[in-house]
């Protein structure tokens, strides 16, 4: 399935790059596409090799994410180092024994950011709360999910990627109805509707070329699609509010066209703990 996943994403991103030149003449979208191709050629082999190689990749990404959060909240260099070490230890040694309920509770607590003022979220103390309650549980849940079933990771990445890509392409060109103009100016109704179409197409691919969902019910597909539309949107908004509170455009610059690791994987980190519990409780069949 990983090989089929690789070719699907490769073709999709390549077509996106071409369309961004022909239709939108948008160099930013093209730049995002080229960065995604580089990420694909890093992530797919690590998924194929699995085990310690995959955990090493997630650990590296988590360290970079830690530095990004620390930089956004002006943590001292020593604190960034300590938090990075603790995070990697948690990821590599503790993740298999950590309760998914704790992870979901942590992310729910972080979600309270929607009710906080920008000044409250901008406090240095909140940076630690958000990291421990949002970023770290998402990374741990991601590795637990891979340990359970690599196909569930493919579904997660594919659906969120299609939702994000369709939403950005259509939203940048045709987005007129702003949903959250202060929090996320780029988020439009037209973009979200295009994202929903992207998820429908991705689910179709998962029933055919990558037959992970073949044989599952329509109810399961609907639940899966609705879940990722909601969690993907909330993840984007939560991290956007953090950036607005700290008066920064992106968390980093390591990924050209995207920003930082947190800018690229915000929806993944937010969605994964909830997705994991739905799979473990068999409310979703993958």
C-alpha positions in Angstrom: 0.0 0.0 0.0 2.9 2.4 0.7 4.1 2.1 -2.9 0.5 3.0 -4.2 0.4 5.8 -1.7 3.7 7.1 -3.0 2.6 7.2 -6.6 -0.8 8.7 -5.8 0.7 11.6 -3.8 3.5 12.0 -6.4 1.0 12.3 -9.3 -1.4 14.5 -7.3 1.3 17.0 -6.2 2.9 17.1 -9.7 -0.5 17.9 -11.3 -1.0 20.5 -8.6 2.3 22.2 -9.5 1.4 22.2 -13.2 -2.1 23.6 -12.5 -0.6 26.3 -10.3 1.4 27.5 -13.2 -1.2 27.2 -15.9 -4.3 28.4 -14.0 -3.3 30.5 -11.1 0.3 31.4 -12.2 0.9 31.1 -8.5 4.6 30.6 -7.6 3.8 30.1 -3.9 1.6 27.1 -4.7 4.3 25.7 -7.0 6.9 26.2 -4.3 4.6 24.3 -1.8 4.3 21.5 -4.3 8.0 21.1 -4.8 8.5 21.0 -1.0 5.8 18.4 -0.7 7.6 16.2 -3.3 10.8 16.4 -1.2 8.9 15.5 2.0 7.3 12.6 0.1 10.7 11.2 -0.8 11.7 11.3 2.9 8.5 10.1 4.5 7.5 7.3 2.2 10.9 5.4 2.5 10.8 5.8 6.3 7.2 4.4 6.3 8.3 1.5 4.2 11.3 0.7 6.4 9.2 1.2 9.5 10.4 0.5 13.1 13.2 2.6 14.5 13.7 4.4 11.2 10.2 5.8 11.3 10.5 6.7 14.9 13.8 8.5 14.2 12.1 10.6 11.5 9.3 11.6 13.8 11.8 12.4 16.5 13.7 14.7 14.2 10.5 16.4 13.1 9.5 16.8 16.8 12.8 18.3 17.7 12.4 20.9 14.9 8.8 21.6 16.1 10.1 22.0 19.6 12.6 24.6 18.4 9.8 26.4 16.5 7.5 26.6 19.5 10.4 27.7 21.7 11.4 30.4 19.2 7.8 31.6 18.9 7.5 31.9 22.7 11.1 33.1 23.3 12.2 30.1 25.3 15.9 30.2 26.4 18.1 27.8 24.4 18.7 25.5 27.4 14.9 25.1 27.7 14.6 24.2 24.1 17.3 21.5 24.5 15.7 20.0 27.6 12.2 19.9 26.2 13.6 18.3 23.0 15.4 15.6 24.9 12.3 14.9 27.1 10.1 14.8 24.0 12.3 12.3 22.1 12.5 10.1 25.2 8.7 10.2 25.5 8.3 9.4 21.8 10.7 6.5 21.7 10.3 4.8 25.1 6.9 5.8 26.6 4.6 6.1 23.6 3.6 2.4 23.6 2.4 2.6 27.2 0.7 6.1 27.2 -3.0 6.2 27.4 -4.8 7.5 24.4 -7.4 9.1 26.7 -4.6 11.2 28.2 -3.6 12.4 24.8 -7.1 13.2 23.7 -7.7 15.1 27.0 -4.5 17.1 26.5 -5.5 18.1 23.0 -9.0 19.1 24.2 -7.4 21.3 26.9 -5.2 22.9 24.2 -8.4 23.5 22.2 -9.6 25.9 24.8 -7.3 28.4 23.0 -10.4 29.4 21.0 -11.9 30.9 24.2 -8.7 32.7 25.3 -7.7 36.3 24.3 -4.7 36.8 22.2 -2.9 38.3 25.2 -3.4 35.2 27.3 -2.2 32.9 24.5 0.8 35.1 23.9 2.1 34.4 27.5 5.3 32.4 27.8 3.6 30.0 30.2 0.9 29.1 27.6 3.7 28.1 25.2 4.5 25.2 27.5 0.9 24.3 28.0 0.3 24.2 24.2 3.4 22.2 23.5 2.7 19.6 26.2 -1.0 19.5 25.5 -1.1 19.8 21.7 2.2 19.2 19.9 3.7 16.3 21.9 0.5 14.2 22.3 0.0 14.5 18.5 3.4 13.2 17.7 3.1 10.4 20.3 -0.3 9.4 18.9 1.2 9.4 15.4 3.8 6.9 16.3 1.3 4.7 18.2 -1.0 4.8 15.1 1.9 3.7 12.9 2.7 0.9 15.3 -1.0 -0.3 15.1 -1.6 -0.1 11.4 0.5 1.7 8.7 -2.7 1.9 6.5 -4.3 4.2 9.0 -1.3 6.6 8.6 -1.8 6.5 4.8 -5.5 7.4 5.2 -4.7 10.2 7.6 -2.0 11.8 5.4 -3.9 11.3 2.1 -7.2 12.8 3.3 -5.7 15.8 5.1 -3.4 16.4 2.1 -6.3 16.4 -0.4 -8.4 18.5 2.0 -5.6 21.1 2.4 -4.5 21.1 -1.3 -8.0 21.5 -2.8 -8.9 24.1 -0.2 -5.8 26.2 -0.9 -5.9 26.0 -4.7 -9.6 27.0 -4.9 -9.5 29.3 -1.9 -6.6 31.4 -3.2 -8.3 31.8 -6.7 -12.0 32.0 -5.9 -12.3 32.5 -2.1 -14.6 35.4 -1.4 -16.6 34.3 1.6 -14.3 34.6 4.6 -15.2 32.3 7.4 -12.7 33.6 10.1 -11.3 36.9 8.7 -9.5 37.9 11.9 -8.2 34.4 12.9 -7.4 32.9 9.5 -7.9 35.4 6.7 -7.1 32.7 4.0 -9.9 30.4 5.2 -13.0 30.8 2.9 -16.2 28.9 2.4 -15.3 28.2 -1.2 -12.0 26.7 0.0 -13.6 24.5 2.6 -16.2 23.2 0.0 -13.3 22.4 -2.4 -11.5 20.7 0.5 -14.6 18.5 1.1 -14.5 17.6 -2.6 -10.9 16.7 -2.2 -11.7 14.3 0.7 -14.4 12.7 -1.4 -11.9 12.1 -4.2 -9.3 10.8 -1.7 -11.9 8.3 -0.3 -12.6 7.2 -3.8 -8.9 6.5 -4.4 -8.8 4.6 -1.1 -11.6 2.3 -2.4 -9.9 1.7 -5.8 -6.2 2.4 -6.5 -5.2 2.1 -2.8 -7.9 -0.3 -1.6 -7.5 0.3 2.1 -11.2 1.2 2.5 -12.5 -1.4 0.0 -15.4 -3.2 1.6 -16.1 -0.6 4.3 -19.6 0.9 4.6 -20.9 4.3 3.3 -21.5 5.2 6.9 -17.9 4.6 7.7 -16.8 6.8 4.7 -19.1 9.6 5.7 -17.9 9.5 9.3 -14.3 9.5 8.2 -14.9 12.4 5.8 -16.8 14.6 8.3 -14.2 13.8 11.0 -11.3 15.1 8.9 -13.1 18.1 7.7 -13.8 19.2 11.3 -10.5 18.1 12.8 -8.5 19.5 9.9 -10.2 22.9 10.1 -9.9 23.1 13.9 -6.2 22.2 13.8 -5.5 24.9 11.3 -7.5 27.5 13.3 -5.9 26.5 16.6 -2.3 26.9 15.3 -3.3 30.1 13.4 -4.6 31.6 16.6 -1.2 30.8 18.3 0.6 32.6 15.4 -1.7 35.6 15.6 -1.2 35.9 19.3 2.6 35.9 18.9 2.4 38.2 15.9 4.3 35.8 13.6 3.3 34.7 10.0 4.8 31.2 10.2 6.4 29.1 12.9 9.6 28.6 10.8 11.2 28.7 7.4 12.5 25.2 6.9 9.8 24.2 4.4 9.7 26.6 1.5 6.2 27.7 0.7 4.8 26.3 3.9 6.8 27.8 6.7 7.9 25.5 9.5 7.1 21.9 10.5 4.2 23.1 12.7 2.8 25.0 9.7 2.8 21.9 7.6 1.7 19.3 10.2 -0.7 21.4 12.3 -3.8 19.5 11.2 -2.0 16.1 11.5 -0.9 16.8 15.1 -4.4 18.0 16.1 -6.3 15.2 14.4 -4.2 12.2 15.3 -5.1 11.6 19.0 -8.8 11.7 18.2 -8.3 9.6 15.1 -6.4 7.0 17.1 -9.1 6.6 19.7 -11.8 6.2 17.0 -9.8 3.4 15.4 -9.0 1.7 18.7 -12.6 1.8 19.8 -13.6 0.5 16.3 -15.8 3.5 15.6 -13.8 3.9 12.4 -12.9 0.8 10.3 -9.6 1.2 8.5 
